[in-house]
Amino acid sequence: MSLLILLVLFARADEEPPEKQRMPVIGRPAEHFYNAAGSGVTVMAEASPTEVPLDDWLTFKLTISKLLNPADVEKPSLQALPEFKGFQINESSDLDPPPSPGQRVFIYKLRPLSESIEYIPQIAYHYYDHRKKVLETRPQDKFPKTYSNAVTIQVLPRALPPVLPPVPLVVPAYARQLANLNEARAFRAWLGWLIFFGVPLLIFGWIAAWKSRYPDEARLRQVKRHRAARHVFAALRRPAADAHAVILAYLEERFDLPAGARTPSEVTDYLGSSLAPALVEQTAAFLRDCDAVRFAGTDPSPLANEAERLVVALEDRA
Amino acid sequence: MIGLLVLTSTLLHGSTIESRSPDELYKMGLAASQDAALARLFFAQAAIEYEARWERGERTPGLARNLAQAHLLAGDLAAAIRAYRRGLCFTPADRDLRTGLKDARSRVDYPANRTLATMAQSRFRPSLLDRVQPDILRTVVAVLYALGLVAGARGWMTRRRSLWFLAFMLLSLAGLMLMLVTWEEQWLSEVAKLPGVVVRSETPLQRGNGIDYPARIPDALPLGVELHLLAERGGWLQVQLADGTIGWVDARNVLRIE
């Protein structure tokens, strides 16, 4: 029994565990070798889905079986392979599951860039076969080459966005109108200056026209005085002239005496602001004399002379 | 359907969209408003044309209004607010611009808790010019001024004190009204100075000019918030919100109103 155990142990010792085996450097291929070791290694490719719209991604799965060193196997870089130029490739190692005994799985995301692509190309794969007996002159034969299968795919035209019913645009009421760009809305600054200076100019023009049509202030006064004085003297020379009424009319014309001012005190109040006190008193005295004559019923003729003297005094000093 | 008809009619008439005047494009957008996507294309093209006119120096309140409305209906809220503010820089009391800006401000998407809205929402100060257009007031001033001068001249001619008094009253009133309009406009134009508009949603307001600084306020600024620009350093802008809060934002996220 113990002899049998010894024989078994001896037989297993002949086959070194894979991690103990030394992979020769001589004969190692320059490309398509990813550190895989085993006997009869197979590489199988799968894609999902096999029908993919242009610009969409598909999952590409590469399963390498019969490996002796699955943990040491490197992930083939598809980006480095010219056969995969027609694809955009995401080969992040985050996608890969952990190694399992005798097998290694690598996951890629591929995006076909053209509708003319019909298959995912084969991948050449060298591995180290420690059992293979080769001539010493051909050490490269210890690294046989296998291929993954090509995967047929169909690239569909780019998916169109779904046609949705049109959505109305809410337009606020004020936005339904546009400003008229040809309309001069703004109060122009020059218009303000035109009014500021133009109106006074017009006023000066008006005054000039008025002055040309009418005499100036001094002349108007003189004319007014002469005219009023002439009216008084003419009225007093008429028979039975009412000196009281004539003088009041003169005061209205000459000094703008209000029509309601008739009594001596009212006349005094009004003239007090514009005439000397002596003239005011003389005027009031004359009016009192008129009242006295009227109420006494005596001859009023002397009042005409007094009225003339009053008018002369007023015209001289006013 | 209406939008399709508008587009078909445009193509049948043999003129491209680019050859249309902005006003025509705007009206085509209104006609196609049943299809928002199509209408926005017209409004966006109209906005480009209006913007080109503005850049050529045709800067009137009317153009600013049309530009802002085109941007708003094209879906570019920040550009619409900027256009309204640009117009108000020229005519601070323009009622149409103020109405449009008020509506645009109400469209800014503040967080639901309203805290940020309270801090950052710009508001108009109530003004006499909201009720009466300044041009009308200026016209009244001009009329009062002219009447006052006429009354004064007539008073000088006739030596009537009542006319002198009337002239004094009219001229005083005209002067007061002119001062009021000028002061209100001056105040409103001061408010319109140095504004910027946030053009990217979720723009953080930070304590310093860099992304490593902590946030000044918990909520990020939404698109369309108006800011006062205080300083610039290293691609960052120091800005002030409507309530006076000061912070820094990435200059790329802010549209300046020049």
Boltz contact constraints between the chains, C-beta under 6 A:
constraints:
  - contact:
      token1: [A, 166]
      token2: [B, 35]
      max_distance: 6.0
  - contact:
      token1: [A, 167]
      token2: [B, 36]
      max_distance: 6.0
  - contact:
      token1: [A, 168]
      token2: [B, 34]
      max_distance: 6.0
  - contact:
      token1: [A, 169]
      token2: [B, 33]
      max_distance: 6.0
  - contact:
      token1: [A, 169]
      token2: [B, 36]
      max_distance: 6.0
  - contact:
      token1: [A, 169]
      token2: [B, 39]
      max_distance: 6.0
  - contact:
      token1: [A, 171]
      token2: [B, 33]
      max_distance: 6.0
  - contact:
      token1: [A, 172]
      token2: [B, 103]
      max_distance: 6.0
  - contact:
      token1: [A, 174]
      token2: [B, 99]
      max_distance: 6.0
  - contact:
      token1: [A, 175]
      token2: [B, 69]
      max_distance: 6.0
  - contact:
      token1: [A, 178]
      token2: [B, 23]
      max_distance: 6.0
  - contact:
      token1: [A, 178]
      token2: [B, 26]
      max_distance: 6.0
  - contact:
      token1: [A, 178]
      token2: [B, 66]
      max_distance: 6.0
  - contact:
      token1: [A, 179]
      token2: [B, 62]
      max_distance: 6.0
  - contact:
      token1: [A, 179]
      token2: [B, 65]
      max_distance: 6.0
  - contact:
      token1: [A, 179]
      token2: [B, 66]
      max_distance: 6.0
  - contact:
      token1: [A, 181]
      token2: [B, 62]
      max_distance: 6.0
  - contact:
      token1: [A, 181]
      token2: [B, 63]
      max_distance: 6.0
  - contact:
      token1: [A, 187]
      token2: [B, 135]
      max_distance: 6.0
  - contact:
      token1: [A, 187]
      token2: [B, 138]
      max_distance: 6.0
  - contact:
      token1: [A, 195]
      token2: [B, 142]
      max_distance: 6.0
  - contact:
      token1: [A, 199]
      token2: [B, 146]
      max_distance: 6.0
  - contact:
      token1: [A, 199]
      token2: [B, 149]
      max_distance: 6.0
  - contact:
      token1: [A, 203]
      token2: [B, 149]
      max_distance: 6.0
  - contact:
      token1: [A, 203]
      token2: [B, 153]
      max_distance: 6.0
  - contact:
      token1: [A, 207]
      token2: [B, 153]
      max_distance: 6.0
  - contact:
      token1: [A, 210]
      token2: [B, 157]
      max_distance: 6.0
